[in-house]
Amino acid sequence: MMNQKINIKSLSLNDLSEKLKEFGMEGYRATQVKQWLYQKQAASFAEMTNIAKECRVILEENFEIKRLPVVTSQLSEDGTRKYLLGLEDGKNIECVFIPAEGRNTLCVSSQVGCAMDCDFCLTATMGLFRNLSIYEIVDQVGAVIRDMKERGDDRRLSNLVFMGMGEPLANHKNLYAALEILLDQLCYNFSRNHITVSTSGLAPEIEKFGDKTGVKLAISLNATTDEVRDGIMPINKKYPLERLFEACRKMHLPNRNKITFEYVMLHGVNDTMEDAKRLIKILSTLKAKVNLIPFNEFSGSKYKRPPDEWVYSFQKILLDKGFIAVVRRSRGRDILGACGQLANASVKAA
């Protein structure tokens, strides 16, 4: 019986190096292989022309190169493109390419579905099927790069945000291994300052986050009291605001960095001027900045988007107290590609 080949992109960089040594290959071969896999997006080992033929034979006999296929993509009227990518178990995930002046961002998923059950999020209606592997996280980037090249689009991805399907810190082991590949100079070479991981508030993992990686952290806050947050984000019942902020204070944070607090504005729920004043108070002891996100409505949701003048009045209260407070412009709303709108019926958990 033939040995089952290993998906070489399923390995962390350290595991790749160790596995190649097991097959008698010199240590520097791992450097060559990762360049071909990620920087050059090689589809076969035969393409790896600077690797000795006998080494390529070993690779061919023991490994395979897999790629996430693009099942379909949708282009928004604002230039945002949402991708549906196929997984080997028949499930699908979504990621979103968001072009803007000076940067091109990819919103990446970390799980198939999500277990956090946030009441305002479409992805939550799917439930959780499973974590994504290292390969499935990283190759979302590869799939989009390949698609852009095939379409003759010469724009370069500059930023990554882990704000797609799933709770990244619930899949922290694979997340950190994937980040290592995304940051490596010989792989994708993203800047640490251009990658943001968003969490709903897993306090124990937040405490460790700064020591695990130097990328940026965003916390989905969305309320100024435990009572309101309990109702819209069940994670708050396990890690209430006081515990969440304690974790933020314990987390190692480079001197110039701030934690981004994302605040989805739900009209009549968390968008009063009193909420704005409480937000200032509860964030006053933290190195914080705020992203205000007017709710992106979807069919069946009980929540409404606040009027624009309401949003900007809320923002002004924060700005007047010296906070960095940005109103995030919704992108891809016409294709359900905006914040909180990613979901696909094929990945609903049984």
C-alpha positions as CSV (number, residue, x, y, z in Angstrom):
1,M,0.0,0.0,0.0
2,M,1.3,3.4,-0.9
3,N,1.9,5.9,1.8
4,Q,-0.6,8.7,1.9
5,K,1.1,11.9,0.8
6,I,1.3,14.8,3.2
7,N,-0.2,18.2,2.1
8,I,3.0,20.1,2.5
9,K,1.2,23.4,3.1
10,S,-0.5,21.8,6.2
11,L,2.9,22.0,8.0
12,S,4.1,24.9,10.2
13,L,7.4,26.3,9.1
14,N,9.2,24.5,11.9
15,D,7.4,21.2,11.1
16,L,8.3,21.6,7.4
17,S,12.0,22.0,8.3
18,E,11.9,18.9,10.6
19,K,10.0,16.8,8.1
20,L,12.4,17.5,5.3
21,K,15.3,16.6,7.6
22,E,13.6,13.2,8.3
23,F,13.8,12.5,4.5
24,G,17.5,13.3,4.5
25,M,17.3,16.8,3.0
26,E,19.6,19.6,4.1
27,G,18.2,22.3,6.3
28,Y,18.5,25.0,3.6
29,R,16.0,23.1,1.4
30,A,13.2,24.2,3.7
31,T,14.0,27.8,2.8
32,Q,13.9,27.0,-0.9
33,V,10.7,25.0,-0.6
34,K,8.8,27.7,1.3
35,Q,9.8,30.3,-1.2
36,W,8.4,28.2,-4.0
37,L,5.2,27.3,-2.1
38,Y,4.2,30.8,-0.9
39,Q,6.3,33.5,-2.6
40,K,6.1,31.9,-6.1
41,Q,2.8,30.0,-5.6
42,A,4.2,26.8,-7.2
43,A,1.6,24.3,-8.3
44,S,4.1,21.4,-8.5
45,F,7.5,20.2,-7.3
46,A,8.7,20.1,-10.9
47,E,8.6,23.9,-10.9
48,M,11.2,24.1,-8.1
49,T,14.1,24.2,-10.5
50,N,16.8,25.3,-8.1
51,I,16.3,22.2,-6.0
52,A,18.3,19.1,-6.9
53,K,16.4,16.5,-8.9
54,E,16.8,13.8,-6.3
55,C,15.3,16.1,-3.7
56,R,12.4,16.8,-6.0
57,V,11.8,13.1,-6.3
58,I,11.7,12.8,-2.5
59,L,9.2,15.7,-2.4
60,E,7.1,14.2,-5.1
61,E,7.0,10.8,-3.5
62,N,6.0,12.0,0.0
63,F,4.2,15.3,-0.4
64,E,1.5,17.0,-2.4
65,I,0.7,20.7,-3.0
66,K,-2.9,21.5,-2.5
67,R,-4.7,24.7,-3.3
68,L,-8.1,26.1,-2.1
69,P,-10.3,26.4,-5.2
70,V,-12.4,29.5,-5.8
71,V,-15.9,28.1,-6.1
72,T,-17.3,31.5,-7.0
73,S,-16.7,35.2,-6.5
74,Q,-19.0,38.3,-6.4
75,L,-17.9,41.8,-7.3
76,S,-19.6,44.6,-5.4
77,E,-20.5,48.0,-7.0
78,D,-17.8,49.5,-4.8
79,G,-15.0,47.2,-6.0
80,T,-15.1,44.8,-3.1
81,R,-14.9,41.2,-4.1
82,K,-16.2,38.3,-2.0
83,Y,-14.8,34.8,-2.5
84,L,-16.4,31.5,-1.8
85,L,-13.6,28.9,-1.4
86,G,-14.1,25.2,-1.4
87,L,-12.7,22.8,1.3
88,E,-12.0,19.1,1.0
89,D,-14.8,18.1,3.2
90,G,-17.4,19.8,1.0
91,K,-17.8,22.9,3.2
92,N,-17.1,26.4,2.0
93,I,-15.7,29.5,3.6
94,E,-15.7,33.2,2.6
95,C,-13.1,35.8,2.5
96,V,-13.3,39.4,1.1
97,F,-10.9,41.6,-0.9
98,I,-11.4,45.3,0.0
99,P,-9.5,47.8,-2.2
100,A,-8.9,51.3,-0.9
101,E,-6.7,54.2,-1.7
102,G,-3.2,53.3,-0.4
103,R,-4.0,49.8,0.7
104,N,-5.7,46.5,-0.4
105,T,-7.1,44.5,2.5
106,L,-8.1,40.8,2.6
107,C,-10.6,39.8,5.3
108,V,-9.7,36.3,6.3
109,S,-11.7,33.5,8.0
110,S,-10.4,31.3,10.8
111,Q,-13.2,28.8,11.3
112,V,-16.0,27.2,9.3
113,G,-18.9,29.0,10.9
114,C,-18.7,30.4,14.4
115,A,-19.7,29.4,17.9
116,M,-19.8,32.9,19.6
117,D,-23.5,33.4,18.7
118,C,-23.4,37.2,18.6
119,D,-27.0,38.2,18.1
120,F,-26.3,40.8,15.4
121,C,-24.0,38.7,13.2
122,L,-25.1,36.6,10.2
123,T,-22.2,34.2,10.5
124,A,-23.5,33.2,14.0
125,T,-26.7,31.8,12.4
126,M,-24.5,29.0,10.9
127,G,-23.2,27.6,14.1
128,L,-19.7,26.2,14.3
129,F,-18.6,23.3,12.1
130,R,-14.8,23.2,12.8
131,N,-11.5,25.1,13.0
132,L,-9.6,25.8,9.8
133,S,-6.2,24.2,9.4
134,I,-3.0,26.1,8.9
135,Y,-3.3,25.5,5.2
136,E,-6.9,26.6,5.0
137,I,-6.1,29.9,6.8
138,V,-3.0,30.7,4.8
139,D,-4.2,29.6,1.4
140,Q,-7.1,32.0,1.5
141,V,-4.4,34.6,0.7
142,G,-2.9,32.3,-1.9
143,A,-6.2,31.7,-3.6
144,V,-6.9,35.4,-3.9
145,I,-3.4,36.2,-5.2
146,R,-3.8,33.5,-7.8
147,D,-7.2,34.7,-8.9
148,M,-6.0,38.2,-9.2
149,K,-3.1,37.1,-11.3
150,E,-5.3,35.1,-13.6
151,R,-7.6,38.1,-14.1
152,G,-4.6,40.3,-14.9
153,D,-5.1,42.4,-11.7
154,D,-1.7,43.6,-10.6
155,R,-2.7,45.1,-7.3
156,R,-0.9,43.8,-4.3
157,L,-2.4,42.7,-1.0
158,S,-1.0,44.9,1.7
159,N,-3.2,44.3,4.7
160,L,-4.9,41.3,6.4
161,V,-7.7,41.4,8.9
162,F,-8.9,38.3,10.7
163,M,-12.5,39.5,10.8
164,G,-14.1,36.8,8.5
165,M,-15.9,33.7,9.7
166,G,-15.1,32.4,13.1
167,E,-13.4,33.5,16.4
168,P,-9.6,33.5,15.6
169,L,-8.5,33.1,19.3
170,A,-10.6,30.0,19.6
171,N,-8.3,28.5,16.9
172,H,-5.2,30.1,18.3
173,K,-2.7,27.2,17.7
174,N,-3.4,27.2,13.9
175,L,-3.8,31.0,13.9
176,Y,-0.3,31.6,15.2
177,A,1.3,29.0,12.9
178,A,-0.5,30.6,10.0
179,L,0.7,34.1,11.1
180,E,4.3,32.9,11.1
181,I,3.9,31.9,7.4
182,L,2.2,35.1,6.5
183,L,4.9,37.2,8.2
184,D,7.9,35.3,7.0
185,Q,10.0,37.3,4.6
186,L,10.5,34.3,2.3
187,C,6.8,33.4,2.3
188,Y,4.2,36.3,2.1
189,N,6.2,38.9,3.9
190,F,3.3,40.9,5.4
191,S,4.2,43.6,7.9
192,R,3.2,43.0,11.6
193,N,1.6,46.5,11.5
194,H,-0.6,45.5,8.6
195,I,-2.2,42.4,10.2
196,T,-5.1,42.7,12.6
197,V,-6.7,39.8,14.6
198,S,-10.2,40.5,15.8
199,T,-11.7,38.7,18.9
200,S,-15.1,38.7,20.6
201,G,-13.3,38.8,23.9
202,L,-11.6,35.5,24.9
203,A,-9.9,37.0,27.9
204,P,-7.3,34.3,28.7
205,E,-6.1,34.2,25.1
206,I,-6.0,38.0,25.0
207,E,-3.6,38.0,27.9
208,K,-1.2,35.7,25.9
209,F,-1.7,37.4,22.6
210,G,1.0,40.1,22.8
211,D,3.7,37.5,23.7
212,K,2.6,35.2,20.8
213,T,2.7,37.6,18.0
214,G,3.4,41.2,17.2
215,V,0.4,41.8,15.1
216,K,-2.4,44.1,16.0
217,L,-5.5,43.2,18.1
218,A,-9.0,44.4,17.7
219,I,-11.8,43.6,20.3
220,S,-15.4,43.5,19.3
221,L,-16.9,45.4,22.2
222,N,-20.3,46.7,21.1
223,A,-21.7,47.7,24.4
224,T,-20.9,49.8,27.5
225,T,-22.6,47.7,30.1
226,D,-22.6,44.1,31.0
227,E,-26.4,44.0,30.8
228,V,-26.5,45.1,27.1
229,R,-23.4,43.1,26.1
230,D,-24.8,39.9,27.8
231,G,-27.8,40.3,25.5
232,I,-26.0,40.7,22.2
233,M,-22.7,38.8,22.9
234,P,-23.0,35.6,25.0
235,I,-19.2,35.5,25.5
236,N,-19.7,38.4,28.0
237,K,-21.4,36.1,30.4
238,K,-18.2,34.1,30.7
239,Y,-15.8,37.1,30.4
240,P,-17.6,40.3,31.5
241,L,-16.3,43.7,30.8
242,E,-14.2,43.9,34.0
243,R,-12.5,40.6,33.2
244,L,-12.0,41.6,29.5
245,F,-10.3,44.9,30.4
246,E,-8.2,43.2,33.0
247,A,-6.9,40.9,30.2
248,C,-6.2,44.0,28.0
249,R,-4.1,45.6,30.7
250,K,-2.1,42.3,31.2
251,M,-1.4,41.9,27.5
252,H,2.0,42.9,26.4
253,L,1.6,45.9,24.0
254,P,4.4,47.7,22.2
255,N,4.7,51.3,23.4
256,R,3.2,52.9,20.3
257,N,0.4,50.4,19.7
258,K,-3.2,50.7,20.8
259,I,-5.9,48.1,21.0
260,T,-8.7,48.8,18.6
261,F,-12.2,48.4,20.1
262,E,-14.8,47.7,17.4
263,Y,-18.3,49.1,18.2
264,V,-21.1,47.9,16.0
265,M,-23.8,50.5,16.4
266,L,-27.3,49.0,16.8
267,H,-30.0,51.7,16.7
268,G,-31.8,52.0,20.0
269,V,-29.6,49.4,21.7
270,N,-26.1,50.8,22.2
271,D,-26.0,54.1,20.2
272,T,-27.2,56.7,22.7
273,M,-25.1,59.7,23.7
274,E,-25.0,58.2,27.2
275,D,-23.4,55.1,25.7
276,A,-20.7,57.3,24.1
277,K,-20.0,58.9,27.5
278,R,-19.8,55.5,29.2
279,L,-17.5,54.3,26.4
280,I,-15.1,57.1,27.2
281,K,-15.1,56.2,30.9
282,I,-14.6,52.4,30.5
283,L,-11.8,52.8,28.0
284,S,-10.0,55.7,29.8
285,T,-7.4,53.4,31.5
286,L,-6.5,51.6,28.3
287,K,-4.4,52.4,25.2
288,A,-7.4,52.4,23.0
289,K,-8.9,53.6,19.8
290,V,-12.4,53.0,18.5
291,N,-13.8,51.8,15.2
292,L,-17.5,52.7,15.0
293,I,-19.4,50.3,12.7
294,P,-22.9,51.3,11.8
295,F,-24.9,48.0,11.7
296,N,-25.0,46.3,8.3
297,E,-28.6,45.1,8.0
298,F,-29.5,41.7,6.6
299,S,-32.8,39.9,6.0
300,G,-34.3,38.5,9.2
301,S,-32.3,40.7,11.6
302,K,-34.2,42.5,14.3
303,Y,-31.6,45.3,14.5
304,K,-31.5,48.5,12.5
305,R,-28.7,50.8,11.3
306,P,-28.6,54.2,13.1
307,P,-29.0,57.4,11.0
308,D,-25.7,58.8,9.9
309,E,-26.2,62.0,11.9
310,W,-26.6,59.8,15.0
311,V,-23.4,58.0,14.2
312,Y,-21.4,61.2,13.8
313,S,-22.8,62.8,16.9
314,F,-21.6,59.7,18.8
315,Q,-18.2,60.0,17.2
316,K,-17.9,63.7,18.0
317,I,-18.3,63.0,21.7
318,L,-15.3,60.6,21.6
319,L,-13.2,62.9,19.5
320,D,-13.9,65.8,21.8
321,K,-12.4,63.8,24.6
322,G,-9.2,63.0,22.7
323,F,-10.0,59.5,21.5
324,I,-9.1,58.2,18.0
325,A,-12.6,57.3,16.8
326,V,-13.1,56.3,13.1
327,V,-16.4,55.6,11.5
328,R,-15.8,52.5,9.4
329,R,-17.3,52.7,5.9
330,S,-19.2,49.6,5.0
331,R,-17.9,47.9,1.9
332,G,-19.6,45.2,-0.1
333,R,-23.0,45.5,1.4
334,D,-24.8,44.7,-1.8
335,I,-23.0,41.2,-1.9
336,L,-23.3,40.5,1.8
337,G,-19.6,41.1,2.1
338,A,-19.6,43.7,4.9
339,C,-18.8,43.3,8.5
340,G,-21.0,40.7,10.2
341,Q,-22.6,39.6,6.9
342,L,-20.4,36.6,5.9
343,A,-22.4,33.3,5.9
344,N,-23.0,30.4,3.5
345,A,-25.7,27.8,3.9
346,S,-23.4,25.0,2.9
347,V,-21.4,25.3,6.1
348,K,-24.2,25.2,8.6
349,A,-23.4,22.7,11.3
350,A,-25.8,19.8,11.7
